[in-house]
Amino acid sequence: MASVREQSRPAVGTWLALVGITAVMATAAGGRFLVGLVFPDIQHDLGLSHGELGSVVSLSVLIVGFAQPLVGWLVDSLSARVVALGGLTCLGIGLLLGSRATGLGGLTVGLGVLAGIGLATVSPTLLTPVVASWFERGRTTALSVTATANPAGQALVVPALAILVAALGWRGAFASLGVALLLLGPLAFLLLRDRGSKRRAVSDAVGCGVREALATGAWWQFAFGFFVCGFTMGWVMTFFVDYATRLGIGHTVAATGLSLTGWASIVGAFATGWWLDRSGSSVPLATVYALRGLGFVLLLLIGSTPLGLLAAALVIGVSWSATTPLTSSLCTTLFGRRRLGTIFGILFAVMPIGTAAGSALGGLLFDATGSYFWSLVVSAVAGFAAALAVAPVRVSARPCAVAAHSSGSVVSVAG
């Protein structure tokens, strides 16, 4: 008879399904960058201003952020496979409509509303409950695999889209990606089928309600961390290249530094995920936030040289994607799986609020002082503050630990 340890080890097929669904999500995530690739082309063809086209992108981003609690609730109430199928279908249709747009209205419906709804499902909110159910051992490592979807989409899918744009134009590229996502929807539905054992099914029914989770200090500590994560990411995405070029560093080096954060984030997610699986504590997450703060300190101290800038980008990159799988894994252990999608969906919605705040404050401080100095200081302090906030979380405390009866026996919340 197989030991309990062997029974809890995920099958090879489960790992392959995880890699497959991550590849699907990476393809969809690459669509986030398509407008940026063809911004001038769309402007020229449709006669739109920077503000008009930018408002379409902003609408999509806002929908992605504020839809996260709804996505989590739908995953809890229906299933991840149904949500993924609906989301990828919606994204595909949105891209197809966008490719046929003749003005701002059509573009807003296609790339703003429908694409925003579709992209909202291509998020950790969808996959966190799935991974929590599929994996008992190596859960954080598995979550780290899913965390590579966005950086992989940026690093691998965007170049492929650039080739499509060169060959087919922006309309053809939008239409091609839209068709591909419509075809990938049924594949995601198949990959996300239930792979849990009876023991896991019992655990899936155990855990806190949404109000119970939000009443704990741990949830708010994680929320502060996610706000800081978004806040600091907003600065990097908006001002990193401009900061470097104002210091006399070439645009190519600055762009290289920005892309380096994406590659380093993959390494950082796997390394810290492996660490959390073996430590079972909040120390890896606190370390990641401390590295985020350190990265901004390095930008202040040595960011005026090409090597210094790249070193700072590397440190920031190691912490870039790691916060999400670490936080989602800790949430699973602390709050259980019963309403995990909704609980984590509300939590994840905090990050885009932080991103908007980081971009806005960085711009306001620059306008007021003519320098990025104070926005870098604020970002560095925020990173260290987040480290101090999450470090006291005690995973073994189980603040929402509950009991459920199954076949006459009591089952406690299991990570």
C-alpha positions as CSV (number, residue, x, y, z in Angstrom):
1,M,0.0,0.0,0.0
2,A,1.3,3.5,-0.9
3,S,2.2,5.7,2.1
4,V,0.3,8.8,2.9
5,R,3.4,10.8,1.7
6,E,3.3,9.0,-1.7
7,Q,-0.5,9.5,-2.0
8,S,-0.1,13.2,-1.4
9,R,2.5,13.5,-4.2
10,P,0.9,15.0,-7.3
11,A,1.0,12.8,-10.4
12,V,3.1,13.7,-13.4
13,G,-0.1,14.4,-15.4
14,T,-1.1,17.0,-12.8
15,W,2.2,18.8,-13.3
16,L,1.8,18.6,-17.1
17,A,-1.7,20.0,-16.8
18,L,-0.3,22.8,-14.7
19,V,2.4,23.7,-17.3
20,G,-0.2,23.5,-20.0
21,I,-2.7,25.9,-18.4
22,T,0.2,28.2,-17.5
23,A,1.2,28.3,-21.2
24,V,-2.4,29.1,-22.2
25,M,-2.5,31.9,-19.6
26,A,0.9,33.2,-20.8
27,T,-0.5,33.5,-24.4
28,A,-3.5,35.4,-23.1
29,A,-1.3,37.6,-20.9
30,G,0.8,38.5,-24.0
31,G,-2.3,40.3,-25.2
32,R,-1.9,42.9,-22.5
33,F,1.1,44.3,-24.5
34,L,-0.5,44.3,-28.0
35,V,-1.8,47.8,-27.8
36,G,1.6,49.1,-26.8
37,L,3.2,47.4,-29.8
38,V,0.9,49.1,-32.2
39,F,-0.1,52.3,-30.4
40,P,1.0,54.7,-33.3
41,D,-0.6,52.5,-35.9
42,I,-4.0,52.5,-34.2
43,Q,-3.7,56.2,-33.7
44,H,-3.0,56.8,-37.3
45,D,-5.7,54.5,-38.7
46,L,-8.5,55.6,-36.3
47,G,-7.4,59.2,-35.8
48,L,-7.3,59.0,-32.0
49,S,-5.4,61.1,-29.6
50,H,-3.0,59.8,-26.9
51,G,-5.7,60.5,-24.3
52,E,-8.4,58.7,-26.2
53,L,-6.4,55.5,-26.8
54,G,-4.9,55.7,-23.4
55,S,-8.4,55.8,-21.9
56,V,-9.2,52.5,-23.6
57,V,-6.2,50.9,-22.0
58,S,-7.0,52.4,-18.6
59,L,-10.6,51.1,-18.8
60,S,-9.3,47.6,-19.4
61,V,-6.8,47.8,-16.5
62,L,-9.5,49.1,-14.1
63,I,-11.9,46.3,-15.1
64,V,-9.1,43.7,-14.6
65,G,-8.4,45.0,-11.1
66,F,-11.9,45.5,-9.8
67,A,-13.3,42.3,-11.3
68,Q,-11.0,40.1,-9.2
69,P,-13.5,39.6,-6.3
70,L,-16.2,38.6,-8.9
71,V,-13.8,36.2,-10.6
72,G,-13.0,34.6,-7.2
73,W,-16.6,34.3,-6.4
74,L,-17.4,32.7,-9.7
75,V,-14.5,30.2,-9.3
76,D,-15.9,29.3,-5.8
77,S,-19.5,29.1,-7.0
78,L,-19.1,27.5,-10.5
79,S,-15.6,26.2,-11.3
80,A,-12.3,27.5,-12.6
81,R,-12.7,25.6,-15.9
82,V,-16.0,27.4,-16.6
83,V,-14.6,30.8,-15.7
84,A,-11.5,30.2,-17.8
85,L,-13.5,29.1,-20.8
86,G,-15.8,32.1,-20.5
87,G,-12.9,34.5,-20.0
88,L,-10.8,33.3,-22.9
89,T,-13.8,33.4,-25.1
90,C,-14.6,36.9,-24.0
91,L,-11.0,38.0,-24.6
92,G,-10.9,36.4,-28.0
93,I,-14.2,38.1,-29.1
94,G,-12.9,41.4,-27.7
95,L,-9.7,41.2,-29.8
96,L,-11.7,40.3,-32.9
97,L,-14.1,43.2,-32.4
98,G,-11.1,45.5,-31.8
99,S,-9.5,44.4,-35.1
100,R,-12.7,45.5,-36.9
101,A,-13.1,48.8,-35.0
102,T,-13.5,52.0,-37.1
103,G,-13.6,54.4,-34.2
104,L,-13.2,55.0,-30.5
105,G,-16.6,53.3,-29.7
106,G,-15.8,50.0,-31.2
107,L,-12.3,50.0,-29.7
108,T,-13.7,50.7,-26.3
109,V,-16.2,47.8,-26.4
110,G,-13.6,45.4,-27.9
111,L,-10.3,46.2,-26.2
112,G,-11.6,48.1,-23.2
113,V,-14.7,46.2,-21.9
114,L,-14.6,42.7,-23.4
115,A,-10.8,42.3,-23.3
116,G,-10.7,43.7,-19.8
117,I,-13.3,41.1,-18.6
118,G,-11.4,38.4,-20.3
119,L,-8.0,39.5,-18.9
120,A,-9.5,39.6,-15.5
121,T,-9.8,35.8,-15.5
122,V,-6.2,35.4,-16.6
123,S,-5.0,36.0,-13.1
124,P,-3.8,34.2,-9.9
125,T,-7.4,34.6,-8.6
126,L,-8.4,31.9,-11.1
127,L,-5.5,29.5,-10.5
128,T,-4.9,29.8,-6.8
129,P,-7.9,27.7,-5.8
130,V,-7.0,25.2,-8.5
131,V,-3.5,24.7,-7.4
132,A,-4.5,24.6,-3.7
133,S,-6.8,21.7,-4.6
134,W,-4.4,19.8,-6.9
135,F,-1.3,20.1,-4.7
136,E,-0.7,19.4,-1.1
137,R,3.1,18.9,-1.4
138,G,5.0,21.5,-3.3
139,R,2.1,23.8,-3.5
140,T,4.1,27.0,-3.5
141,T,6.4,25.7,-6.2
142,A,3.3,24.9,-8.3
143,L,1.9,28.4,-7.7
144,S,5.3,29.7,-8.8
145,V,4.8,27.9,-12.1
146,T,1.6,29.8,-12.6
147,A,3.3,33.1,-11.6
148,T,5.5,32.8,-14.7
149,A,2.5,33.3,-17.0
150,N,2.8,37.1,-17.1
151,P,6.6,37.4,-17.4
152,A,6.6,34.5,-20.0
153,G,3.9,36.3,-21.9
154,Q,6.1,39.4,-21.9
155,A,9.3,37.7,-22.8
156,L,8.1,35.1,-25.3
157,V,4.7,36.0,-26.6
158,V,5.3,39.7,-27.3
159,P,8.1,39.0,-29.8
160,A,5.9,36.6,-31.6
161,L,3.2,39.3,-31.7
162,A,5.7,41.7,-33.1
163,I,6.3,39.3,-36.0
164,L,2.6,39.1,-36.6
165,V,2.2,42.8,-36.6
166,A,5.1,43.1,-39.2
167,A,3.5,40.5,-41.4
168,L,-0.2,41.2,-41.0
169,G,-0.6,44.7,-39.6
170,W,-2.2,45.5,-36.3
171,R,-5.7,44.4,-37.4
172,G,-4.4,41.0,-38.6
173,A,-2.4,40.6,-35.4
174,F,-5.4,41.3,-33.2
175,A,-7.6,39.0,-35.2
176,S,-5.0,36.2,-35.1
177,L,-4.5,36.3,-31.4
178,G,-8.3,36.5,-30.9
179,V,-8.9,33.3,-33.0
180,A,-6.0,31.6,-31.1
181,L,-7.6,32.4,-27.7
182,L,-11.0,31.2,-28.9
183,L,-9.4,27.8,-29.7
184,L,-7.4,27.8,-26.4
185,G,-10.6,28.2,-24.4
186,P,-11.8,24.6,-24.7
187,L,-8.2,23.4,-24.1
188,A,-8.2,25.3,-20.8
189,F,-11.6,23.8,-19.9
190,L,-10.1,20.3,-20.4
191,L,-6.9,21.0,-18.5
192,L,-8.7,22.4,-15.5
193,R,-10.7,19.3,-14.8
194,D,-10.9,18.1,-11.2
195,R,-7.7,16.2,-10.3
196,G,-8.2,16.0,-6.6
197,S,-8.5,12.9,-4.4
198,K,-11.4,12.3,-2.0
199,R,-9.2,13.5,0.8
200,R,-8.6,16.8,-1.1
201,A,-12.3,17.1,-1.8
202,V,-13.0,17.0,1.9
203,S,-10.3,19.7,2.5
204,D,-11.8,21.8,-0.2
205,A,-15.0,22.1,1.8
206,V,-13.1,23.3,4.9
207,G,-12.0,26.8,5.7
208,C,-13.2,30.3,6.6
209,G,-15.9,32.4,5.2
210,V,-15.0,35.7,3.6
211,R,-16.0,37.8,6.6
212,E,-14.0,35.6,8.9
213,A,-10.9,36.0,6.8
214,L,-11.2,39.8,6.4
215,A,-11.6,40.0,10.2
216,T,-8.1,38.6,10.7
217,G,-4.9,40.7,11.0
218,A,-3.1,38.4,8.6
219,W,-5.4,39.3,5.7
220,W,-4.8,43.0,6.2
221,Q,-1.0,42.5,6.5
222,F,-1.1,40.6,3.2
223,A,-3.3,43.4,1.7
224,F,-0.7,46.0,2.7
225,G,2.0,44.0,1.1
226,F,0.0,43.7,-2.1
227,F,-0.6,47.4,-2.1
228,V,3.2,48.0,-1.8
229,C,3.9,45.5,-4.5
230,G,1.6,47.3,-6.9
231,F,2.8,50.7,-5.7
232,T,6.5,49.9,-6.5
233,M,5.7,48.0,-9.7
234,G,3.7,51.1,-10.9
235,W,6.8,53.3,-10.4
236,V,9.1,50.8,-12.3
237,M,6.7,50.3,-15.2
238,T,6.0,54.0,-15.6
239,F,9.3,55.8,-14.7
240,F,12.2,53.4,-14.8
241,V,13.3,54.1,-18.4
242,D,12.8,57.9,-18.0
243,Y,14.7,57.9,-14.7
244,A,17.7,56.2,-16.4
245,T,17.8,58.3,-19.5
246,R,17.6,61.5,-17.4
247,L,20.8,60.3,-15.7
248,G,22.5,59.9,-19.1
249,I,22.1,56.2,-19.5
250,G,21.3,55.0,-23.0
251,H,17.7,54.0,-23.8
252,T,18.9,50.5,-24.9
253,V,20.5,49.9,-21.5
254,A,17.4,51.2,-19.7
255,A,15.1,49.0,-21.8
256,T,17.4,46.0,-21.0
257,G,17.1,46.7,-17.3
258,L,13.4,46.7,-17.6
259,S,13.3,43.4,-19.5
260,L,15.8,42.0,-16.9
261,T,13.2,42.4,-14.2
262,G,10.9,40.0,-16.1
263,W,13.5,37.2,-16.5
264,A,14.8,37.6,-12.9
265,S,11.2,37.4,-11.7
266,I,10.9,33.9,-13.0
267,V,14.0,32.8,-11.0
268,G,12.9,34.7,-7.9
269,A,9.4,33.1,-8.0
270,F,10.8,29.5,-8.2
271,A,13.5,30.1,-5.6
272,T,11.3,31.6,-3.0
273,G,8.5,29.2,-3.7
274,W,10.9,26.3,-3.1
275,W,12.0,28.0,0.1
276,L,8.4,28.5,1.4
277,D,7.5,24.9,0.7
278,R,10.3,23.9,3.0
279,S,10.0,26.6,5.7
280,G,6.3,26.9,6.0
281,S,6.7,30.4,7.4
282,S,6.2,34.0,6.3
283,V,10.0,34.7,6.2
284,P,10.4,34.2,2.4
285,L,7.6,36.7,1.8
286,A,9.1,39.2,4.2
287,T,12.5,38.7,2.5
288,V,11.0,39.4,-1.0
289,Y,9.5,42.7,0.2
290,A,12.9,43.6,1.8
291,L,14.5,42.9,-1.5
292,R,12.0,45.2,-3.2
293,G,13.0,48.0,-0.8
294,L,16.7,47.2,-1.3
295,G,16.3,47.5,-5.1
296,F,15.1,51.1,-4.8
297,V,17.9,51.9,-2.4
298,L,20.3,50.6,-5.1
299,L,18.6,52.8,-7.7
300,L,19.3,55.8,-5.4
301,L,22.9,54.9,-4.6
302,I,24.3,53.3,-7.8
303,G,21.6,53.7,-10.4
304,S,23.4,56.5,-12.2
305,T,25.8,54.0,-13.8
306,P,24.8,51.3,-16.3
307,L,26.0,48.4,-14.2
308,G,24.4,49.9,-11.1
309,L,21.1,50.3,-12.9
310,L,21.2,46.7,-14.1
311,A,22.1,45.5,-10.6
312,A,19.1,47.4,-9.1
313,A,16.8,46.0,-11.8
314,L,18.0,42.5,-11.0
315,V,17.3,42.8,-7.3
316,I,13.8,44.3,-8.0
317,G,13.2,41.6,-10.6
318,V,13.9,38.8,-8.1
319,S,11.0,40.1,-6.0
320,W,8.8,41.0,-9.0
321,S,6.5,38.0,-9.3
322,A,7.3,36.2,-6.1
323,T,4.9,38.0,-3.9
324,T,1.8,36.5,-5.6
325,P,2.6,32.7,-5.2
326,L,3.9,33.2,-1.7
327,T,0.9,35.2,-0.5
328,S,-1.6,32.8,-2.2
329,S,0.1,29.8,-0.6
330,L,0.1,31.4,2.8
331,C,-3.6,32.3,2.4
332,T,-4.4,28.7,1.5
333,T,-2.8,27.5,4.7
334,L,-4.3,30.2,6.9
335,F,-7.8,30.4,5.5
336,G,-8.5,27.0,3.9
337,R,-10.0,26.3,0.5
338,R,-13.8,26.7,1.0
339,R,-14.0,30.4,-0.1
340,L,-10.4,30.8,-1.2
341,G,-11.2,32.2,-4.6
342,T,-13.3,35.0,-3.2
343,I,-10.9,35.7,-0.3
344,F,-7.9,35.9,-2.6
345,G,-9.8,37.7,-5.3
346,I,-10.6,40.6,-2.9
347,L,-7.0,40.6,-1.7
348,F,-5.5,40.6,-5.2
349,A,-7.7,43.6,-6.2
350,V,-5.6,45.7,-3.8
351,M,-2.6,45.4,-6.1
352,P,-3.9,47.5,-9.1
353,I,-4.9,50.2,-6.6
354,G,-1.3,50.3,-5.5
355,T,-0.1,50.4,-9.1
356,A,-2.3,53.4,-9.8
357,A,-1.1,55.1,-6.7
358,G,2.5,54.5,-7.4
359,S,2.3,55.8,-10.9
360,A,0.3,58.9,-9.8
361,L,2.5,59.8,-6.8
362,G,5.7,59.3,-8.7
363,G,4.5,61.8,-11.3
364,L,3.2,64.3,-8.8
365,L,6.5,64.2,-6.8
366,F,8.5,64.7,-10.0
367,D,6.4,67.6,-11.0
368,A,6.8,69.2,-7.6
369,T,10.5,68.6,-7.2
370,G,11.9,68.1,-10.7
371,S,13.5,64.8,-9.5
372,Y,12.6,61.2,-8.8
373,F,14.6,61.2,-5.5
374,W,11.6,61.4,-3.2
375,S,9.5,58.9,-5.1
376,L,12.5,56.4,-4.9
377,V,12.7,57.1,-1.1
378,V,9.0,56.5,-0.7
379,S,9.2,53.2,-2.7
380,A,12.2,52.0,-0.7
381,V,10.6,52.8,2.6
382,A,7.3,51.1,1.5
383,G,9.2,47.9,0.6
384,F,10.8,47.6,4.0
385,A,7.5,48.5,5.7
386,A,5.8,45.7,3.8
387,A,8.6,43.3,5.0
388,L,8.0,44.3,8.6
389,A,4.2,44.0,8.1
390,V,4.1,40.4,6.9
391,A,7.0,39.1,9.0
392,P,4.9,38.6,12.2
393,V,2.3,36.4,10.4
394,R,2.4,33.0,12.1
395,V,1.2,30.3,9.7
396,S,0.9,27.8,12.5
397,A,-1.6,30.1,14.3
398,R,-4.3,29.3,11.8
399,P,-6.4,32.4,12.6
400,C,-9.4,31.1,10.8
401,A,-9.0,27.4,11.7
402,V,-12.4,25.7,11.6
403,A,-13.6,22.2,11.8
404,A,-15.9,20.3,9.5
405,H,-17.4,16.8,9.9
406,S,-16.9,14.3,7.2
407,S,-18.1,10.7,7.8
408,G,-18.3,11.4,11.5
409,S,-14.7,12.6,11.9
410,V,-13.4,16.1,12.5
411,V,-11.2,17.6,9.8
412,S,-9.1,20.7,10.5
413,V,-8.0,23.2,8.0
414,A,-5.1,21.8,6.1
415,G,-2.5,23.7,4.1
